[in-house]
Every structure is written in C-alpha cells, then in structure tokens.
Amino acid sequence: MAGKVVASQFTGAFAHLNVSADITATRADIIRSLLTVGYPSRKKAIRKVGPWRTRMLSALAIGYLDRALRTTEYFRNLEQTEKVGVSFLLGQAFTHWFAQDRMDIPFLVHVAGLKTTTWGTSSAAVPTKTGASTPSPKSRPDFIGVKKAERHVFESKGRIRRPSKSAVAKALGQVSALRAINGSQPATRCATFFMLKASGAEGQVVDPAGAATGVEVKFDEWEMITNAYAFFLDGENVDLPEVAGEGYVGREIDNGVFYAIDKKVLSAPAGQEPASASERQQRRNEVFEILEHRAGTYRERHTEEVSPGPDGTLLIDRRPGGIRPRRKNV
C-alpha cells in the first residue's frame, strides 16, 4: 500500500473529500494514467517521440515505482534534473488517478492541445483562491476535468519533497487564473502535489475558497472526447476476450501489458464525424450516458493487475512480478 493523500479546504458538495486517506492506486492504475495524460497532443507526441511512446510510459512506472508505489533504487540514483522530469510525469499520473478515483471525473485533458481552444477575458464572478499568489498574465493551469455536468481545474505538481508555501501559492494562482470554462464557473480549482518517496507516494490536494481579473477558455467538448480516445481511434485494435473480456478491444503495448477500451464506448467517437453542433452535443451526451450506466461494472473489475477507468478504458498488466520477461536467445 502506498502512502496517504490529504485533501483539504473543499467546500459544498465536495466537502466529503476533506480527509486523509490511503492512496489506493496500483501500479497498473498509474500506467493507465500515464497513457492518458502527460502530453497536450498524442498525435504530436507520436510524431515527435515515435510510436513506442506507450512502451516508454509503461516502462517509466515499472522502472521507478515498485508495486507499493515506493520509488525504486533506480529512481533514487537518478541525477536531480532527471528526477524532475520523471516526477513531473508521475505527478500528472497521480493527479489523473485522484480526479478519476476520488472525484469521479472521467476526463482530464490538456485543452491547450485542442484545435478549437480559445482564450479570452472573463467577467465570471469566481474568486481568487485564498493564499494564491498573483498569476502571470500568460498563466494557464495544467488540466481541465470534464464530468457530464461539471468542470474542474487542476494544477499538477510532482515532487520528491513537500511543497513550500510559495509553491502552493503559485499553484493556487495558476488555477485562480481560469475563471470560466465554456461559460460555466469551475466546480473546483485544485492544486495537487504528489511526492515520490522510498517509503511510498504522498499526496496533497488543496481547494480553498477565496475577485480578480482572469481568463476564460472555450473548446469543443466533442473534440475533447475524440482526443481523449485518440490512442484507440488512431491505431488498429483487436478483440481481447481472453485478456480483457468480451466487449473490449485494444492491443498489447508491451510484453504482457494490454490497453483496452469498452467497445460500446468507442463506438460513439469512432462513428462518422457529426455534421452539426447539435449532433456533436448529442454524441457527447451519448458517451457520458454509457459511462454512467456502466460505471459500477468498471469499478468491480479493479484488482492489482487490472485497472479500469470511469472513461471506459482498461489496463491489464500480466507481467510476472511486474517485470517484463527477458527474451531468450535462439
């Protein structure tokens, strides 16, 4: 079992999050989250890094975290600059896990990677977070969390030490800078910190209450959904009944590691491109309705080796002991 995540200063309908609780994520959860977040644009990442990006991200979790999400000796022997890059990506993965597992938010997206994203000033009456420092004019938070009827803002920090007061203030300033999402006030604006340690991961999530000028972001939520499922839309998928069960398609991303998706969920974004704004909205709603209907079924599948997401994705890690078997010379 990993360490604790402490959530504080949530209000209203989210006050129940204000607890210190065990981090129940498995390494399979972190691999799935790494595959979901970490790059503003998957297509650009594949063009820049190569189609082996998924194997690289899987190896990142295996190489630097053990099954209890404690850092490995390999991680601890990295140079400081190398630790910064690894902590950044793993911090985003833990933030994605918290959003999905604790807040039931299916989609956490880099809206900066969407073609339809526009930024502008906003008159929405959203207060600056208590304790926030003044954000720079170009400040943008890391992620937008999208639920069917809610929008959330996240600034994610991965570290090896606890954040200073100034670091927390800066992160709160970044989430305070965004005051409206597609015309609606964010339900929460969270600064998340996840610390990677030899004793286990630790998390700190803050959403204090708190007017200052800010920006508004607008984007097409249908494009957001197709971007979220780009891994499956842009590649060849096969049925995986023996690995993922009936009704799932996907592919093996590494020896013994499979990434899959509920075929019913994938059928909506995989269909013909909607011809009108109303059709895009209808198809978007269809995805959320499927996810809501099947949410309980997804949660029931969770084991140490099987990581289901509320977005209909599934990561299966069948490696013995979590280590990729060495190829034999022939």
Contacts in CASP RR format, 6 or more apart in sequence:
PFRMAT RR
TARGET T0000
AUTHOR 0000-0000-0000
METHOD contacts of the structure
MODEL  1
MAGKVVASQFTGAFAHLNVSADITATRADIIRSLLTVGYPSRKKAIRKVG
PWRTRMLSALAIGYLDRALRTTEYFRNLEQTEKVGVSFLLGQAFTHWFAQ
DRMDIPFLVHVAGLKTTTWGTSSAAVPTKTGASTPSPKSRPDFIGVKKAE
RHVFESKGRIRRPSKSAVAKALGQVSALRAINGSQPATRCATFFMLKASG
AEGQVVDPAGAATGVEVKFDEWEMITNAYAFFLDGENVDLPEVAGEGYVG
REIDNGVFYAIDKKVLSAPAGQEPASASERQQRRNEVFEILEHRAGTYRE
RHTEEVSPGPDGTLLIDRRPGGIRPRRKNV
1 22 0 8 1.000
1 23 0 8 1.000
1 24 0 8 1.000
1 68 0 8 1.000
2 22 0 8 1.000
2 23 0 8 1.000
2 24 0 8 1.000
2 25 0 8 1.000
2 68 0 8 1.000
2 69 0 8 1.000
2 70 0 8 1.000
2 200 0 8 1.000
2 201 0 8 1.000
3 22 0 8 1.000
3 23 0 8 1.000
3 69 0 8 1.000
3 199 0 8 1.000
3 200 0 8 1.000
3 201 0 8 1.000
3 202 0 8 1.000
3 203 0 8 1.000
4 20 0 8 1.000
4 21 0 8 1.000
4 22 0 8 1.000
4 23 0 8 1.000
4 202 0 8 1.000
4 203 0 8 1.000
5 20 0 8 1.000
5 21 0 8 1.000
5 22 0 8 1.000
5 23 0 8 1.000
5 98 0 8 1.000
5 102 0 8 1.000
5 194 0 8 1.000
5 202 0 8 1.000
5 203 0 8 1.000
5 204 0 8 1.000
5 205 0 8 1.000
6 19 0 8 1.000
6 20 0 8 1.000
6 203 0 8 1.000
6 204 0 8 1.000
6 205 0 8 1.000
7 17 0 8 1.000
7 18 0 8 1.000
7 19 0 8 1.000
7 20 0 8 1.000
7 21 0 8 1.000
7 102 0 8 1.000
7 205 0 8 1.000
7 206 0 8 1.000
7 207 0 8 1.000
8 18 0 8 1.000
8 204 0 8 1.000
8 205 0 8 1.000
8 206 0 8 1.000
8 207 0 8 1.000
8 208 0 8 1.000
9 18 0 8 1.000
9 130 0 8 1.000
9 206 0 8 1.000
9 207 0 8 1.000
9 208 0 8 1.000
9 209 0 8 1.000
10 16 0 8 1.000
10 17 0 8 1.000
10 18 0 8 1.000
10 188 0 8 1.000
10 207 0 8 1.000
11 207 0 8 1.000
11 209 0 8 1.000
13 187 0 8 1.000
14 103 0 8 1.000
14 187 0 8 1.000
14 188 0 8 1.000
14 207 0 8 1.000
17 102 0 8 1.000
17 103 0 8 1.000
17 205 0 8 1.000
17 207 0 8 1.000
21 102 0 8 1.000
23 69 0 8 1.000
23 94 0 8 1.000
23 201 0 8 1.000
23 202 0 8 1.000
23 203 0 8 1.000
24 101 0 8 1.000
25 69 0 8 1.000
25 94 0 8 1.000
25 97 0 8 1.000
25 101 0 8 1.000
25 201 0 8 1.000
26 67 0 8 1.000
26 69 0 8 1.000
26 302 0 8 1.000
26 303 0 8 1.000
26 304 0 8 1.000
26 305 0 8 1.000
26 307 0 8 1.000
27 61 0 8 1.000
27 62 0 8 1.000
27 65 0 8 1.000
27 66 0 8 1.000
27 67 0 8 1.000
27 69 0 8 1.000
27 304 0 8 1.000
27 317 0 8 1.000
27 322 0 8 1.000
28 304 0 8 1.000
28 305 0 8 1.000
28 306 0 8 1.000
28 307 0 8 1.000
28 315 0 8 1.000
28 316 0 8 1.000
28 317 0 8 1.000
29 97 0 8 1.000
29 101 0 8 1.000
29 307 0 8 1.000
29 315 0 8 1.000
30 61 0 8 1.000
30 65 0 8 1.000
30 69 0 8 1.000
30 90 0 8 1.000
30 93 0 8 1.000
30 94 0 8 1.000
30 97 0 8 1.000
31 57 0 8 1.000
31 58 0 8 1.000
31 61 0 8 1.000
31 62 0 8 1.000
31 257 0 8 1.000
31 307 0 8 1.000
31 315 0 8 1.000
31 317 0 8 1.000
32 259 0 8 1.000
32 307 0 8 1.000
32 309 0 8 1.000
32 313 0 8 1.000
32 314 0 8 1.000
32 315 0 8 1.000
33 92 0 8 1.000
33 93 0 8 1.000
33 94 0 8 1.000
33 96 0 8 1.000
33 97 0 8 1.000
33 100 0 8 1.000
34 57 0 8 1.000
34 58 0 8 1.000
34 60 0 8 1.000
34 61 0 8 1.000
34 89 0 8 1.000
34 90 0 8 1.000
34 92 0 8 1.000
34 93 0 8 1.000
35 54 0 8 1.000
35 57 0 8 1.000
35 58 0 8 1.000
35 231 0 8 1.000
35 253 0 8 1.000
35 259 0 8 1.000
35 315 0 8 1.000
36 96 0 8 1.000
36 108 0 8 1.000
36 228 0 8 1.000
36 311 0 8 1.000
36 313 0 8 1.000
37 92 0 8 1.000
37 93 0 8 1.000
37 95 0 8 1.000
37 96 0 8 1.000
37 108 0 8 1.000
37 110 0 8 1.000
37 143 0 8 1.000
38 89 0 8 1.000
38 92 0 8 1.000
38 93 0 8 1.000
38 110 0 8 1.000
39 45 0 8 1.000
39 110 0 8 1.000
40 110 0 8 1.000
40 112 0 8 1.000
40 113 0 8 1.000
41 110 0 8 1.000
41 113 0 8 1.000
41 227 0 8 1.000
42 227 0 8 1.000
42 230 0 8 1.000
42 231 0 8 1.000
42 234 0 8 1.000
43 230 0 8 1.000
43 234 0 8 1.000
44 113 0 8 1.000
45 53 0 8 1.000
46 53 0 8 1.000
46 234 0 8 1.000
49 56 0 8 1.000
54 231 0 8 1.000
54 253 0 8 1.000
54 254 0 8 1.000
54 259 0 8 1.000
55 253 0 8 1.000
55 254 0 8 1.000
57 89 0 8 1.000
58 253 0 8 1.000
58 254 0 8 1.000
58 257 0 8 1.000
59 254 0 8 1.000
60 86 0 8 1.000
60 89 0 8 1.000
60 90 0 8 1.000
61 90 0 8 1.000
61 93 0 8 1.000
62 319 0 8 1.000
62 322 0 8 1.000
62 323 0 8 1.000
62 324 0 8 1.000
63 72 0 8 1.000
63 74 0 8 1.000
63 75 0 8 1.000
64 71 0 8 1.000
64 72 0 8 1.000
64 74 0 8 1.000
64 75 0 8 1.000
64 86 0 8 1.000
64 90 0 8 1.000
64 196 0 8 1.000
65 71 0 8 1.000
65 72 0 8 1.000
65 75 0 8 1.000
65 90 0 8 1.000
65 196 0 8 1.000
65 201 0 8 1.000
66 72 0 8 1.000
67 304 0 8 1.000
67 321 0 8 1.000
67 322 0 8 1.000
68 200 0 8 1.000
69 200 0 8 1.000
69 201 0 8 1.000
70 197 0 8 1.000
70 198 0 8 1.000
70 199 0 8 1.000
70 200 0 8 1.000
70 201 0 8 1.000
71 196 0 8 1.000
71 197 0 8 1.000
71 198 0 8 1.000
71 200 0 8 1.000
75 83 0 8 1.000
75 86 0 8 1.000
75 196 0 8 1.000
76 198 0 8 1.000
78 86 0 8 1.000
83 160 0 8 1.000
86 196 0 8 1.000
87 158 0 8 1.000
87 159 0 8 1.000
87 160 0 8 1.000
87 196 0 8 1.000
88 158 0 8 1.000
90 158 0 8 1.000
90 194 0 8 1.000
90 196 0 8 1.000
91 156 0 8 1.000
91 157 0 8 1.000
91 158 0 8 1.000
91 159 0 8 1.000
91 192 0 8 1.000
91 194 0 8 1.000
91 196 0 8 1.000
92 142 0 8 1.000
92 143 0 8 1.000
92 156 0 8 1.000
92 158 0 8 1.000
94 158 0 8 1.000
94 192 0 8 1.000
94 194 0 8 1.000
94 201 0 8 1.000
94 203 0 8 1.000
95 108 0 8 1.000
95 142 0 8 1.000
95 143 0 8 1.000
95 154 0 8 1.000
95 156 0 8 1.000
95 192 0 8 1.000
95 194 0 8 1.000
96 108 0 8 1.000
96 143 0 8 1.000
98 192 0 8 1.000
98 205 0 8 1.000
99 105 0 8 1.000
99 108 0 8 1.000
99 143 0 8 1.000
99 145 0 8 1.000
99 152 0 8 1.000
99 154 0 8 1.000
100 106 0 8 1.000
100 108 0 8 1.000
100 309 0 8 1.000
100 310 0 8 1.000
100 311 0 8 1.000
103 152 0 8 1.000
103 188 0 8 1.000
104 147 0 8 1.000
104 295 0 8 1.000
104 310 0 8 1.000
105 145 0 8 1.000
105 146 0 8 1.000
105 147 0 8 1.000
105 150 0 8 1.000
105 152 0 8 1.000
105 310 0 8 1.000
106 146 0 8 1.000
106 147 0 8 1.000
106 288 0 8 1.000
106 291 0 8 1.000
106 309 0 8 1.000
106 310 0 8 1.000
106 311 0 8 1.000
106 312 0 8 1.000
107 145 0 8 1.000
107 146 0 8 1.000
107 147 0 8 1.000
107 224 0 8 1.000
107 225 0 8 1.000
107 228 0 8 1.000
107 311 0 8 1.000
108 143 0 8 1.000
108 144 0 8 1.000
108 145 0 8 1.000
108 146 0 8 1.000
108 154 0 8 1.000
109 143 0 8 1.000
109 144 0 8 1.000
109 145 0 8 1.000
109 146 0 8 1.000
109 224 0 8 1.000
109 227 0 8 1.000
109 228 0 8 1.000
110 142 0 8 1.000
110 143 0 8 1.000
111 117 0 8 1.000
111 144 0 8 1.000
111 217 0 8 1.000
111 219 0 8 1.000
111 224 0 8 1.000
112 140 0 8 1.000
113 227 0 8 1.000
114 219 0 8 1.000
114 220 0 8 1.000
114 223 0 8 1.000
114 224 0 8 1.000
114 227 0 8 1.000
115 223 0 8 1.000
116 218 0 8 1.000
116 219 0 8 1.000
116 220 0 8 1.000
116 223 0 8 1.000
117 217 0 8 1.000
117 218 0 8 1.000
117 219 0 8 1.000
118 217 0 8 1.000
118 218 0 8 1.000
118 219 0 8 1.000
119 140 0 8 1.000
119 215 0 8 1.000
119 216 0 8 1.000
119 217 0 8 1.000
120 215 0 8 1.000
120 216 0 8 1.000
120 217 0 8 1.000
121 213 0 8 1.000
121 214 0 8 1.000
121 215 0 8 1.000
121 216 0 8 1.000
122 179 0 8 1.000
122 180 0 8 1.000
122 183 0 8 1.000
122 214 0 8 1.000
122 215 0 8 1.000
122 216 0 8 1.000
124 179 0 8 1.000
124 180 0 8 1.000
124 183 0 8 1.000
124 185 0 8 1.000
124 216 0 8 1.000
125 185 0 8 1.000
125 211 0 8 1.000
126 179 0 8 1.000
126 180 0 8 1.000
126 185 0 8 1.000
126 186 0 8 1.000
126 189 0 8 1.000
126 211 0 8 1.000
127 209 0 8 1.000
127 210 0 8 1.000
127 211 0 8 1.000
127 212 0 8 1.000
128 173 0 8 1.000
128 176 0 8 1.000
128 210 0 8 1.000
128 211 0 8 1.000
128 212 0 8 1.000
129 172 0 8 1.000
129 173 0 8 1.000
129 175 0 8 1.000
129 176 0 8 1.000
129 189 0 8 1.000
129 191 0 8 1.000
129 207 0 8 1.000
129 208 0 8 1.000
129 209 0 8 1.000
129 210 0 8 1.000
130 172 0 8 1.000
130 208 0 8 1.000
130 209 0 8 1.000
130 210 0 8 1.000
131 168 0 8 1.000
131 169 0 8 1.000
131 172 0 8 1.000
131 208 0 8 1.000
132 169 0 8 1.000
132 172 0 8 1.000
132 173 0 8 1.000
132 175 0 8 1.000
132 176 0 8 1.000
133 166 0 8 1.000
133 169 0 8 1.000
133 170 0 8 1.000
133 172 0 8 1.000
133 173 0 8 1.000
134 173 0 8 1.000
134 212 0 8 1.000
135 173 0 8 1.000
135 174 0 8 1.000
135 176 0 8 1.000
135 177 0 8 1.000
139 173 0 8 1.000
139 174 0 8 1.000
139 177 0 8 1.000
140 174 0 8 1.000
140 177 0 8 1.000
140 178 0 8 1.000
140 215 0 8 1.000
141 153 0 8 1.000
141 154 0 8 1.000
141 155 0 8 1.000
141 174 0 8 1.000
141 175 0 8 1.000
141 177 0 8 1.000
141 178 0 8 1.000
141 189 0 8 1.000
142 154 0 8 1.000
142 155 0 8 1.000
142 156 0 8 1.000
142 174 0 8 1.000
143 153 0 8 1.000
143 154 0 8 1.000
143 155 0 8 1.000
143 156 0 8 1.000
144 151 0 8 1.000
144 152 0 8 1.000
144 153 0 8 1.000
144 154 0 8 1.000
144 181 0 8 1.000
144 217 0 8 1.000
145 151 0 8 1.000
145 152 0 8 1.000
145 153 0 8 1.000
145 154 0 8 1.000
146 152 0 8 1.000
146 221 0 8 1.000
146 224 0 8 1.000
148 285 0 8 1.000
148 288 0 8 1.000
148 292 0 8 1.000
150 187 0 8 1.000
151 181 0 8 1.000
151 182 0 8 1.000
151 184 0 8 1.000
151 186 0 8 1.000
151 187 0 8 1.000
152 186 0 8 1.000
152 187 0 8 1.000
152 188 0 8 1.000
152 189 0 8 1.000
152 190 0 8 1.000
153 175 0 8 1.000
153 178 0 8 1.000
153 181 0 8 1.000
153 186 0 8 1.000
153 188 0 8 1.000
153 189 0 8 1.000
153 190 0 8 1.000
154 175 0 8 1.000
154 190 0 8 1.000
154 192 0 8 1.000
155 171 0 8 1.000
155 172 0 8 1.000
155 173 0 8 1.000
155 174 0 8 1.000
155 175 0 8 1.000
155 190 0 8 1.000
155 191 0 8 1.000
155 192 0 8 1.000
156 192 0 8 1.000
156 194 0 8 1.000
157 163 0 8 1.000
157 167 0 8 1.000
157 171 0 8 1.000
157 191 0 8 1.000
157 192 0 8 1.000
157 193 0 8 1.000
157 194 0 8 1.000
158 193 0 8 1.000
158 194 0 8 1.000
158 195 0 8 1.000
158 196 0 8 1.000
159 193 0 8 1.000
159 194 0 8 1.000
159 195 0 8 1.000
159 196 0 8 1.000
160 195 0 8 1.000
160 196 0 8 1.000
160 197 0 8 1.000
161 195 0 8 1.000
162 193 0 8 1.000
162 195 0 8 1.000
162 202 0 8 1.000
162 204 0 8 1.000
163 171 0 8 1.000
163 193 0 8 1.000
163 204 0 8 1.000
167 193 0 8 1.000
168 191 0 8 1.000
168 193 0 8 1.000
168 206 0 8 1.000
171 191 0 8 1.000
171 192 0 8 1.000
171 193 0 8 1.000
172 191 0 8 1.000
172 206 0 8 1.000
172 208 0 8 1.000
174 191 0 8 1.000
175 189 0 8 1.000
175 190 0 8 1.000
175 191 0 8 1.000
176 189 0 8 1.000
176 212 0 8 1.000
176 214 0 8 1.000
177 214 0 8 1.000
177 215 0 8 1.000
178 186 0 8 1.000
178 189 0 8 1.000
178 214 0 8 1.000
178 215 0 8 1.000
178 216 0 8 1.000
178 217 0 8 1.000
179 185 0 8 1.000
179 186 0 8 1.000
179 214 0 8 1.000
179 215 0 8 1.000
179 216 0 8 1.000
180 186 0 8 1.000
180 216 0 8 1.000
180 217 0 8 1.000
181 216 0 8 1.000
181 217 0 8 1.000
181 218 0 8 1.000
182 217 0 8 1.000
182 218 0 8 1.000
182 219 0 8 1.000
182 221 0 8 1.000
183 216 0 8 1.000
183 218 0 8 1.000
188 207 0 8 1.000
189 207 0 8 1.000
190 205 0 8 1.000
190 206 0 8 1.000
190 207 0 8 1.000
191 205 0 8 1.000
191 206 0 8 1.000
191 207 0 8 1.000
192 203 0 8 1.000
192 204 0 8 1.000
192 205 0 8 1.000
192 206 0 8 1.000
193 203 0 8 1.000
193 204 0 8 1.000
193 205 0 8 1.000
194 201 0 8 1.000
194 202 0 8 1.000
194 203 0 8 1.000
194 204 0 8 1.000
195 201 0 8 1.000
195 202 0 8 1.000
195 203 0 8 1.000
195 204 0 8 1.000
220 280 0 8 1.000
221 280 0 8 1.000
221 281 0 8 1.000
221 284 0 8 1.000
222 274 0 8 1.000
222 280 0 8 1.000
222 281 0 8 1.000
222 283 0 8 1.000
222 284 0 8 1.000
225 268 0 8 1.000
225 269 0 8 1.000
225 284 0 8 1.000
225 287 0 8 1.000
226 233 0 8 1.000
226 269 0 8 1.000
228 311 0 8 1.000
229 261 0 8 1.000
229 265 0 8 1.000
229 266 0 8 1.000
229 269 0 8 1.000
231 259 0 8 1.000
232 249 0 8 1.000
232 250 0 8 1.000
232 261 0 8 1.000
232 266 0 8 1.000
232 270 0 8 1.000
233 266 0 8 1.000
233 269 0 8 1.000
233 270 0 8 1.000
235 251 0 8 1.000
236 251 0 8 1.000
237 249 0 8 1.000
237 250 0 8 1.000
237 251 0 8 1.000
237 261 0 8 1.000
237 266 0 8 1.000
238 249 0 8 1.000
238 250 0 8 1.000
238 251 0 8 1.000
239 247 0 8 1.000
239 248 0 8 1.000
239 249 0 8 1.000
240 248 0 8 1.000
240 249 0 8 1.000
240 250 0 8 1.000
240 258 0 8 1.000
240 260 0 8 1.000
241 247 0 8 1.000
241 248 0 8 1.000
243 258 0 8 1.000
243 260 0 8 1.000
243 316 0 8 1.000
243 318 0 8 1.000
244 250 0 8 1.000
244 258 0 8 1.000
244 260 0 8 1.000
244 314 0 8 1.000
244 316 0 8 1.000
247 262 0 8 1.000
247 263 0 8 1.000
247 264 0 8 1.000
248 260 0 8 1.000
248 261 0 8 1.000
248 262 0 8 1.000
248 263 0 8 1.000
248 314 0 8 1.000
249 260 0 8 1.000
249 261 0 8 1.000
249 263 0 8 1.000
249 266 0 8 1.000
250 258 0 8 1.000
250 259 0 8 1.000
250 260 0 8 1.000
250 261 0 8 1.000
251 258 0 8 1.000
251 259 0 8 1.000
251 260 0 8 1.000
252 258 0 8 1.000
253 259 0 8 1.000
254 324 0 8 1.000
255 319 0 8 1.000
255 324 0 8 1.000
255 325 0 8 1.000
256 316 0 8 1.000
256 317 0 8 1.000
256 318 0 8 1.000
256 319 0 8 1.000
256 324 0 8 1.000
257 315 0 8 1.000
257 316 0 8 1.000
257 317 0 8 1.000
257 318 0 8 1.000
257 319 0 8 1.000
258 314 0 8 1.000
258 315 0 8 1.000
258 316 0 8 1.000
258 318 0 8 1.000
259 313 0 8 1.000
259 314 0 8 1.000
259 315 0 8 1.000
260 313 0 8 1.000
260 314 0 8 1.000
260 315 0 8 1.000
260 316 0 8 1.000
261 312 0 8 1.000
261 313 0 8 1.000
261 314 0 8 1.000
262 290 0 8 1.000
262 294 0 8 1.000
262 298 0 8 1.000
262 312 0 8 1.000
262 313 0 8 1.000
262 314 0 8 1.000
264 290 0 8 1.000
264 294 0 8 1.000
265 287 0 8 1.000
265 290 0 8 1.000
265 291 0 8 1.000
265 294 0 8 1.000
265 311 0 8 1.000
265 312 0 8 1.000
268 283 0 8 1.000
268 286 0 8 1.000
268 287 0 8 1.000
268 290 0 8 1.000
269 283 0 8 1.000
269 287 0 8 1.000
274 280 0 8 1.000
274 282 0 8 1.000
274 283 0 8 1.000
291 310 0 8 1.000
291 311 0 8 1.000
291 312 0 8 1.000
294 312 0 8 1.000
295 310 0 8 1.000
298 308 0 8 1.000
298 309 0 8 1.000
298 310 0 8 1.000
298 312 0 8 1.000
298 314 0 8 1.000
299 308 0 8 1.000
301 308 0 8 1.000
301 314 0 8 1.000
302 308 0 8 1.000
305 316 0 8 1.000
305 317 0 8 1.000
305 318 0 8 1.000
306 314 0 8 1.000
306 315 0 8 1.000
306 316 0 8 1.000
306 317 0 8 1.000
307 314 0 8 1.000
307 315 0 8 1.000
307 316 0 8 1.000
307 317 0 8 1.000
308 314 0 8 1.000
319 325 0 8 1.000
END
